[in-house]
Amino acid sequence: MNKSLTKPLIRPLGGRWARVCLTALLTAVVTVGAQARATCESGTRACADSLGGAQDRTAVEGGTPSRTAGDIVLTPPRDLNSELRHRTWSFYTQGGLSWATGVWYRNLDAKRSYRQSAAAGGGFDLTIRPWVRVGAEYIWSRYRREQRLSALDAETMPVKAYGNYMMNLHNAKLGVGLNLMEIWPERQAQWLNIWAGTGAGYTFGRGNEYGIHFSNTLTQGGQTTPLTGGASISNDDAITITGNVRTTNRHERFNTFYIPASLHVEADLGRRLTVGLKGEMDWLLNRGDIAPKGYAFALVTLRYNLVPSRARVQRAYYEGEISALGGRLDALRLEADRSRARADEAEEALRLAETQNADLQGLLSDCEECRARAEAVASAAPTSHFVQFDHNSSYVGDAEADRLRAFARSVRGERLALVAEASTPGGEDYNVRLSERRLRRVVEILVSEGLSAGDLRPATAIGARNGKPSAEGRRVTITVVKE
């Protein structure tokens, strides 16, 4: 076919429906992105506050249960990204319109209804993470083109006056998609996602071409000459041609690889159902005589997510919570039993302590009585005592010794002052030595009764200094020293 004479059947964005669908798709993308970003920015602080409060009350890993004093309120996780888009499979169907762009042959005044064709298909995806998924897809559509020539070249033989192509296209591809909504962290509108995808595909074109041809030549004697030499006939001329008119209906096909690019806006209706609008452009790598340069699709999708129902998730969640609470309850019961045993031990120890306290109080009362009696005895004890000696003697008789020992027991613990004397007969030095012997003998007896020698101060031997000639001068006088 002569490529220099070709003219595109329609422009890539020709047709009212093509412009309408493209405008709607781009508007949806911009609106969804702006709304998600505004929601994220305005709700970041509130979201952080709520998450912080929830974390303060969280006791179960993997969920976000909230607990309050007195009551336990369990809230299963509602993160759609982690539940619906984490290693999950999904199947979907799709349908809409398709356009073929950039055909090879001349075309004028073709039917407008041939510019769009129906498209339908389906596929499956594996969503690895909320931001990436891979899958396979099949789309069936039609490539409908009509060829009407505006003028016939009388020099060409034979002449094709009309052509009508009806091709069924089968497109299969493997693709990968990236979720553009994951650009914004902590976004709130997790039910709304925009996927940009690409991959590699292969198209199978099968159909037929219906054509009308007629011969404008005369063959005679082995020579073929134009019937109207040099004449040019247009579709507006009213002429009568006598010759060979022929119709054909031949099968056509083309197979080639293509590179797809798609933009898919999806909204979750529930855990299992997702609807979306999809725009796709496919560029053919090796085109044939009748293959276009590319295909454009505007599709509506309905996706089914292979995830557990909300009831199953809640049942599994609450079963886990009930099991955890049961274990916690058993632990609390065991701790309560231990606390009760410790309380019984403490109560028994308290009773024992009370008994010991009562005994100690009795002993204290007895001690107080003994102290009172001791004080009474101490108050009744004599404050002074004297030991009588015979003339010219330092010997303590038995009676005097007994009296001295009784006095010593009554003043035990007290400090004593001792004064030893002698009567006037005799020399002064002799009397001093005699009083010293008498003093030493008394001190020995007091010490033997448990009195400390340090408490027997002052101890003085004065001889006959006081000038007492009778028995009053032959004594050792002991006086209790009051502090």
ZADRENZA-377818 format. One record per residue (C-alpha): chain; x, y, z; residue number from 0. Coordinates in steps of 0.02 Angstrom, whole numbers, plus 50000, padded with zeros to 5 digits. Layout:
> chaine; east; north; up; num
> A; X; Y; Z; NUM
...
# end
This chain:
> chaine; east; north; up; num
> A; 50000; 50000; 50000; 0
> A; 50065; 50174; 49959; 1
> A; 50103; 50258; 50124; 2
> A; 50120; 50430; 50047; 3
> A; 49935; 50432; 50009; 4
> A; 49879; 50385; 50185; 5
> A; 49786; 50497; 50304; 6
> A; 49735; 50457; 50485; 7
> A; 49557; 50398; 50503; 8
> A; 49531; 50501; 50661; 9
> A; 49642; 50607; 50771; 10
> A; 49701; 50526; 50934; 11
> A; 49581; 50637; 51032; 12
> A; 49452; 50656; 50896; 13
> A; 49269; 50628; 50934; 14
> A; 49156; 50702; 51064; 15
> A; 49150; 50547; 51174; 16
> A; 49339; 50534; 51177; 17
> A; 49356; 50711; 51241; 18
> A; 49215; 50688; 51367; 19
> A; 49289; 50528; 51439; 20
> A; 49465; 50599; 51448; 21
> A; 49404; 50758; 51532; 22
> A; 49302; 50658; 51660; 23
> A; 49451; 50546; 51700; 24
> A; 49573; 50689; 51724; 25
> A; 49446; 50786; 51829; 26
> A; 49421; 50635; 51941; 27
> A; 49609; 50612; 51963; 28
> A; 49638; 50795; 52010; 29
> A; 49487; 50802; 52125; 30
> A; 49529; 50642; 52217; 31
> A; 49710; 50692; 52240; 32
> A; 49667; 50865; 52305; 33
> A; 49535; 50797; 52423; 34
> A; 49650; 50662; 52493; 35
> A; 49790; 50786; 52519; 36
> A; 49678; 50915; 52603; 37
> A; 49603; 50780; 52713; 38
> A; 49774; 50718; 52762; 39
> A; 49844; 50891; 52800; 40
> A; 49693; 50950; 52899; 41
> A; 49674; 50787; 52993; 42
> A; 49855; 50752; 53035; 43
> A; 49849; 50829; 53210; 44
> A; 49680; 50753; 53252; 45
> A; 49738; 50587; 53184; 46
> A; 49898; 50595; 53286; 47
> A; 49797; 50642; 53443; 48
> A; 49677; 50499; 53417; 49
> A; 49818; 50379; 53383; 50
> A; 49910; 50438; 53538; 51
> A; 49755; 50412; 53645; 52
> A; 49726; 50243; 53570; 53
> A; 49906; 50191; 53600; 54
> A; 49888; 50240; 53782; 55
> A; 49746; 50119; 53796; 56
> A; 49815; 49983; 53682; 57
> A; 49854; 49812; 53755; 58
> A; 49837; 49698; 53604; 59
> A; 49969; 49697; 53465; 60
> A; 49908; 49712; 53285; 61
> A; 49742; 49791; 53331; 62
> A; 49689; 49957; 53403; 63
> A; 49576; 49909; 53549; 64
> A; 49531; 50051; 53666; 65
> A; 49501; 50019; 53850; 66
> A; 49423; 50135; 53977; 67
> A; 49410; 50123; 54166; 68
> A; 49269; 50009; 54219; 69
> A; 49225; 49950; 54044; 70
> A; 49325; 49868; 53905; 71
> A; 49284; 49933; 53731; 72
> A; 49364; 49830; 53592; 73
> A; 49382; 49909; 53420; 74
> A; 49447; 49793; 53283; 75
> A; 49571; 49868; 53159; 76
> A; 49495; 49966; 53014; 77
> A; 49652; 50000; 52912; 78
> A; 49591; 49958; 52737; 79
> A; 49766; 49964; 52666; 80
> A; 49831; 49831; 52783; 81
> A; 49675; 49722; 52768; 82
> A; 49629; 49737; 52583; 83
> A; 49795; 49779; 52503; 84
> A; 49925; 49670; 52584; 85
> A; 49962; 49509; 52489; 86
> A; 49783; 49494; 52429; 87
> A; 49711; 49433; 52265; 88
> A; 49570; 49516; 52170; 89
> A; 49472; 49485; 52010; 90
> A; 49387; 49618; 51906; 91
> A; 49281; 49645; 51752; 92
> A; 49284; 49799; 51642; 93
> A; 49187; 49874; 51500; 94
> A; 49178; 50035; 51400; 95
> A; 49238; 50112; 51238; 96
> A; 49395; 50097; 51131; 97
> A; 49474; 50203; 50995; 98
> A; 49603; 50155; 50864; 99
> A; 49723; 50293; 50813; 100
> A; 49836; 50318; 50663; 101
> A; 49778; 50205; 50520; 102
> A; 49875; 50193; 50359; 103
> A; 49752; 50218; 50217; 104
> A; 49661; 50367; 50144; 105
> A; 49491; 50396; 50219; 106
> A; 49364; 50534; 50193; 107
> A; 49183; 50550; 50243; 108
> A; 49184; 50391; 50348; 109
> A; 49039; 50355; 50465; 110
> A; 49055; 50439; 50634; 111
> A; 48987; 50284; 50720; 112
> A; 49145; 50193; 50669; 113
> A; 49257; 50304; 50775; 114
> A; 49218; 50214; 50938; 115
> A; 49195; 50030; 50976; 116
> A; 49138; 49930; 51125; 117
> A; 49270; 49853; 51240; 118
> A; 49255; 49723; 51377; 119
> A; 49369; 49611; 51475; 120
> A; 49436; 49567; 51644; 121
> A; 49589; 49514; 51742; 122
> A; 49664; 49476; 51911; 123
> A; 49790; 49565; 52022; 124
> A; 49901; 49523; 52169; 125
> A; 49919; 49675; 52282; 126
> A; 50087; 49649; 52366; 127
> A; 50086; 49809; 52467; 128
> A; 49964; 49955; 52473; 129
> A; 50074; 50048; 52348; 130
> A; 50112; 49910; 52219; 131
> A; 50019; 49770; 52132; 132
> A; 50050; 49653; 51984; 133
> A; 49927; 49559; 51875; 134
> A; 49866; 49499; 51706; 135
> A; 49726; 49570; 51598; 136
> A; 49624; 49531; 51443; 137
> A; 49525; 49658; 51340; 138
> A; 49415; 49621; 51189; 139
> A; 49369; 49764; 51073; 140
> A; 49333; 49799; 50890; 141
> A; 49432; 49892; 50761; 142
> A; 49299; 49960; 50642; 143
> A; 49355; 50066; 50497; 144
> A; 49270; 50121; 50336; 145
> A; 49366; 50175; 50180; 146
> A; 49280; 50294; 50061; 147
> A; 49386; 50369; 49924; 148
> A; 49346; 50545; 49867; 149
> A; 49410; 50519; 49690; 150
> A; 49448; 50372; 49574; 151
> A; 49610; 50366; 49475; 152
> A; 49568; 50304; 49300; 153
> A; 49749; 50254; 49272; 154
> A; 49742; 50129; 49416; 155
> A; 49677; 49956; 49381; 156
> A; 49578; 49888; 49458; 157
> A; 49501; 50026; 49563; 158
> A; 49448; 49998; 49744; 159
> A; 49294; 50104; 49767; 160
> A; 49245; 50056; 49947; 161
> A; 49318; 49963; 50096; 162
> A; 49248; 49913; 50266; 163
> A; 49358; 49833; 50400; 164
> A; 49284; 49738; 50546; 165
> A; 49423; 49671; 50659; 166
> A; 49406; 49587; 50829; 167
> A; 49551; 49633; 50943; 168
> A; 49611; 49522; 51085; 169
> A; 49735; 49611; 51199; 170
> A; 49826; 49516; 51337; 171
> A; 49954; 49596; 51451; 172
> A; 50055; 49577; 51609; 173
> A; 50066; 49737; 51709; 174
> A; 50122; 49823; 51867; 175
> A; 50030; 49966; 51956; 176
> A; 50088; 50098; 52078; 177
> A; 49967; 50183; 52198; 178
> A; 49993; 50371; 52182; 179
> A; 49888; 50404; 52338; 180
> A; 50025; 50326; 52445; 181
> A; 50131; 50480; 52412; 182
> A; 50041; 50565; 52557; 183
> A; 50080; 50479; 52722; 184
> A; 49943; 50453; 52852; 185
> A; 49809; 50492; 52724; 186
> A; 49632; 50472; 52786; 187
> A; 49541; 50428; 52623; 188
> A; 49607; 50250; 52612; 189
> A; 49450; 50194; 52518; 190
> A; 49503; 50301; 52369; 191
> A; 49656; 50255; 52264; 192
> A; 49738; 50307; 52100; 193
> A; 49843; 50176; 52012; 194
> A; 49967; 50216; 51874; 195
> A; 50014; 50061; 51777; 196
> A; 50122; 49995; 51637; 197
> A; 50189; 49828; 51576; 198
> A; 50198; 49726; 51415; 199
> A; 50059; 49656; 51307; 200
> A; 50021; 49564; 51146; 201
> A; 49874; 49597; 51030; 202
> A; 49788; 49476; 50914; 203
> A; 49688; 49555; 50773; 204
> A; 49563; 49444; 50680; 205
> A; 49427; 49498; 50557; 206
> A; 49383; 49531; 50378; 207
> A; 49381; 49668; 50249; 208
> A; 49233; 49694; 50135; 209
> A; 49282; 49785; 49975; 210
> A; 49202; 49842; 49809; 211
> A; 49314; 49845; 49655; 212
> A; 49279; 49875; 49472; 213
> A; 49385; 49868; 49315; 214
> A; 49400; 50023; 49209; 215
> A; 49505; 49941; 49073; 216
> A; 49478; 49856; 48906; 217
> A; 49579; 49704; 48863; 218
> A; 49586; 49660; 48677; 219
> A; 49717; 49565; 48579; 220
> A; 49823; 49546; 48733; 221
> A; 49828; 49732; 48768; 222
> A; 49745; 49818; 48916; 223
> A; 49701; 50001; 48899; 224
> A; 49600; 50121; 49008; 225
> A; 49418; 50129; 48961; 226
> A; 49417; 50317; 48985; 227
> A; 49594; 50364; 48955; 228
> A; 49650; 50514; 49052; 229
> A; 49476; 50539; 49126; 230
> A; 49449; 50567; 49310; 231
> A; 49283; 50514; 49385; 232
> A; 49222; 50576; 49551; 233
> A; 49084; 50512; 49664; 234
> A; 48975; 50660; 49614; 235
> A; 48974; 50615; 49429; 236
> A; 48825; 50522; 49358; 237
> A; 48900; 50397; 49240; 238
> A; 48868; 50226; 49175; 239
> A; 49013; 50106; 49172; 240
> A; 49004; 49944; 49082; 241
> A; 49137; 49827; 49144; 242
> A; 49187; 49708; 49281; 243
> A; 49119; 49752; 49454; 244
> A; 49186; 49638; 49592; 245
> A; 49157; 49624; 49781; 246
> A; 49277; 49540; 49901; 247
> A; 49269; 49482; 50080; 248
> A; 49438; 49426; 50134; 249
> A; 49507; 49380; 50305; 250
> A; 49634; 49495; 50385; 251
> A; 49746; 49475; 50538; 252
> A; 49889; 49559; 50629; 253
> A; 49985; 49512; 50788; 254
> A; 50109; 49623; 50878; 255
> A; 50176; 49676; 51047; 256
> A; 50123; 49837; 51129; 257
> A; 50169; 49946; 51278; 258
> A; 50022; 49997; 51388; 259
> A; 50003; 50148; 51503; 260
> A; 49850; 50166; 51615; 261
> A; 49776; 50275; 51750; 262
> A; 49647; 50193; 51863; 263
> A; 49539; 50282; 51993; 264
> A; 49459; 50159; 52116; 265
> A; 49340; 50178; 52262; 266
> A; 49301; 50041; 52389; 267
> A; 49115; 50009; 52409; 268
> A; 49151; 49882; 52543; 269
> A; 49280; 49755; 52594; 270
> A; 49253; 49650; 52438; 271
> A; 49185; 49766; 52305; 272
> A; 49280; 49907; 52220; 273
> A; 49224; 50014; 52072; 274
> A; 49334; 50121; 51964; 275
> A; 49363; 50224; 51807; 276
> A; 49508; 50175; 51697; 277
> A; 49595; 50259; 51552; 278
> A; 49726; 50164; 51450; 279
> A; 49835; 50196; 51299; 280
> A; 49923; 50055; 51206; 281
> A; 50064; 50086; 51081; 282
> A; 50095; 49950; 50951; 283
> A; 50278; 49909; 50921; 284
> A; 50269; 49826; 50749; 285
> A; 50117; 49875; 50650; 286
> A; 50056; 49796; 50488; 287
> A; 49967; 49870; 50338; 288
> A; 49799; 49876; 50424; 289
> A; 49853; 49890; 50607; 290
> A; 49834; 50060; 50691; 291
> A; 49971; 50148; 50789; 292
> A; 49885; 50128; 50955; 293
> A; 49726; 50097; 51052; 294
> A; 49642; 50208; 51182; 295
> A; 49518; 50139; 51309; 296
> A; 49395; 50218; 51429; 297
> A; 49328; 50084; 51546; 298
> A; 49224; 50059; 51701; 299
> A; 49289; 49922; 51818; 300
> A; 49208; 49816; 51952; 301
> A; 49331; 49724; 52065; 302
> A; 49302; 49581; 52187; 303
> A; 49431; 49568; 52327; 304
> A; 49470; 49395; 52395; 305
> A; 49473; 49447; 52578; 306
> A; 49377; 49382; 52728; 307
> A; 49210; 49460; 52763; 308
> A; 49194; 49591; 52898; 309
> A; 49100; 49466; 53006; 310
> A; 49242; 49340; 52993; 311
> A; 49372; 49471; 53034; 312
> A; 49274; 49530; 53184; 313
> A; 49241; 49352; 53242; 314
> A; 49425; 49306; 53229; 315
> A; 49473; 49469; 53313; 316
> A; 49352; 49451; 53457; 317
> A; 49393; 49266; 53477; 318
> A; 49574; 49316; 53497; 319
> A; 49524; 49455; 53618; 320
> A; 49414; 49336; 53718; 321
> A; 49555; 49209; 53725; 322
> A; 49676; 49343; 53782; 323
> A; 49551; 49407; 53911; 324
> A; 49521; 49228; 53970; 325
> A; 49707; 49205; 53997; 326
> A; 49714; 49372; 54085; 327
> A; 49565; 49322; 54194; 328
> A; 49651; 49159; 54243; 329
> A; 49808; 49255; 54286; 330
> A; 49706; 49379; 54390; 331
> A; 49618; 49236; 54480; 332
> A; 49786; 49156; 54521; 333
> A; 49851; 49322; 54581; 334
> A; 49694; 49346; 54685; 335
> A; 49719; 49175; 54766; 336
> A; 49899; 49220; 54805; 337
> A; 49845; 49389; 54874; 338
> A; 49712; 49304; 54980; 339
> A; 49840; 49183; 55049; 340
> A; 49958; 49328; 55086; 341
> A; 49813; 49419; 55170; 342
> A; 49775; 49267; 55279; 343
> A; 49959; 49256; 55326; 344
> A; 49961; 49441; 55366; 345
> A; 49803; 49424; 55470; 346
> A; 49878; 49278; 55568; 347
> A; 50037; 49378; 55593; 348
> A; 49931; 49525; 55652; 349
> A; 49840; 49416; 55778; 350
> A; 50007; 49349; 55840; 351
> A; 50076; 49525; 55851; 352
> A; 49922; 49581; 55947; 353
> A; 49946; 49436; 56069; 354
> A; 50130; 49478; 56090; 355
> A; 50084; 49660; 56114; 356
> A; 49961; 49614; 56250; 357
> A; 50095; 49510; 56335; 358
> A; 50219; 49653; 56320; 359
> A; 50091; 49774; 56388; 360
> A; 50070; 49659; 56539; 361
> A; 50257; 49650; 56562; 362
> A; 50266; 49839; 56545; 363
> A; 50133; 49860; 56677; 364
> A; 50230; 49743; 56791; 365
> A; 50387; 49842; 56757; 366
> A; 50299; 50003; 56795; 367
> A; 50239; 49931; 56960; 368
> A; 50414; 49869; 57000; 369
> A; 50483; 50039; 56957; 370
> A; 50356; 50122; 57068; 371
> A; 50400; 50005; 57210; 372
> A; 50585; 50035; 57180; 373
> A; 50558; 50221; 57183; 374
> A; 50458; 50203; 57341; 375
> A; 50596; 50099; 57417; 376
> A; 50725; 50221; 57354; 377
> A; 50629; 50365; 57427; 378
> A; 50618; 50270; 57592; 379
> A; 50801; 50222; 57593; 380
> A; 50913; 50313; 57720; 381
> A; 51018; 50457; 57656; 382
> A; 51161; 50429; 57783; 383
> A; 51242; 50293; 57888; 384
> A; 51385; 50279; 58010; 385
> A; 51494; 50132; 58063; 386
> A; 51542; 50130; 58247; 387
> A; 51716; 50071; 58301; 388
> A; 51788; 50026; 58471; 389
> A; 51923; 50129; 58556; 390
> A; 52089; 50119; 58468; 391
> A; 52019; 49990; 58342; 392
> A; 51984; 49978; 58153; 393
> A; 51896; 49813; 58164; 394
> A; 51712; 49808; 58108; 395
> A; 51608; 49699; 58216; 396
> A; 51481; 49576; 58146; 397
> A; 51332; 49681; 58194; 398
> A; 51406; 49837; 58119; 399
> A; 51456; 49740; 57963; 400
> A; 51278; 49675; 57940; 401
> A; 51207; 49849; 57959; 402
> A; 51334; 49916; 57834; 403
> A; 51293; 49781; 57707; 404
> A; 51106; 49816; 57721; 405
> A; 51138; 50000; 57694; 406
> A; 51250; 49961; 57544; 407
> A; 51110; 49858; 57463; 408
> A; 50985; 49999; 57487; 409
> A; 51096; 50132; 57408; 410
> A; 51169; 50027; 57269; 411
> A; 51195; 50135; 57115; 412
> A; 51206; 50295; 57218; 413
> A; 51362; 50402; 57244; 414
> A; 51422; 50408; 57424; 415
> A; 51532; 50525; 57524; 416
> A; 51634; 50449; 57668; 417
> A; 51715; 50537; 57817; 418
> A; 51823; 50434; 57940; 419
> A; 51858; 50504; 58116; 420
> A; 51953; 50463; 58276; 421
> A; 51926; 50522; 58455; 422
> A; 52040; 50651; 58538; 423
> A; 52145; 50539; 58651; 424
> A; 52308; 50497; 58563; 425
> A; 52426; 50587; 58451; 426
> A; 52372; 50680; 58296; 427
> A; 52469; 50572; 58172; 428
> A; 52413; 50415; 58257; 429
> A; 52231; 50467; 58248; 430
> A; 52246; 50508; 58062; 431
> A; 52319; 50336; 58025; 432
> A; 52184; 50254; 58130; 433
> A; 52045; 50345; 58036; 434
> A; 52124; 50295; 57870; 435
> A; 52122; 50111; 57923; 436
> A; 51940; 50128; 57975; 437
> A; 51897; 50211; 57807; 438
> A; 51987; 50076; 57708; 439
> A; 51894; 49939; 57800; 440
> A; 51723; 50018; 57763; 441
> A; 51765; 50042; 57579; 442
> A; 51812; 49857; 57566; 443
> A; 51643; 49804; 57633; 444
> A; 51548; 49923; 57518; 445
> A; 51643; 49863; 57364; 446
> A; 51609; 49683; 57413; 447
> A; 51424; 49723; 57408; 448
> A; 51432; 49782; 57227; 449
> A; 51462; 49967; 57245; 450
> A; 51587; 50042; 57126; 451
> A; 51743; 50117; 57200; 452
> A; 51718; 50264; 57083; 453
> A; 51552; 50303; 57168; 454
> A; 51636; 50314; 57340; 455
> A; 51697; 50492; 57322; 456
> A; 51747; 50594; 57415; 457
> A; 51821; 50478; 57547; 458
> A; 51916; 50575; 57681; 459
> A; 52007; 50522; 57840; 460
> A; 52015; 50674; 57958; 461
> A; 52077; 50594; 58121; 462
> A; 52025; 50693; 58277; 463
> A; 52002; 50857; 58186; 464
> A; 51825; 50879; 58247; 465
> A; 51883; 50860; 58429; 466
> A; 51761; 50727; 58484; 467
> A; 51828; 50637; 58641; 468
> A; 51694; 50504; 58659; 469
> A; 51620; 50365; 58547; 470
> A; 51551; 50496; 58427; 471
> A; 51728; 50525; 58369; 472
> A; 51759; 50339; 58330; 473
> A; 51650; 50328; 58170; 474
> A; 51649; 50325; 57979; 475
> A; 51501; 50427; 57920; 476
> A; 51425; 50384; 57748; 477
> A; 51312; 50511; 57660; 478
> A; 51214; 50488; 57497; 479
> A; 51265; 50625; 57377; 480
> A; 51114; 50700; 57286; 481
> A; 51145; 50757; 57106; 482
# end
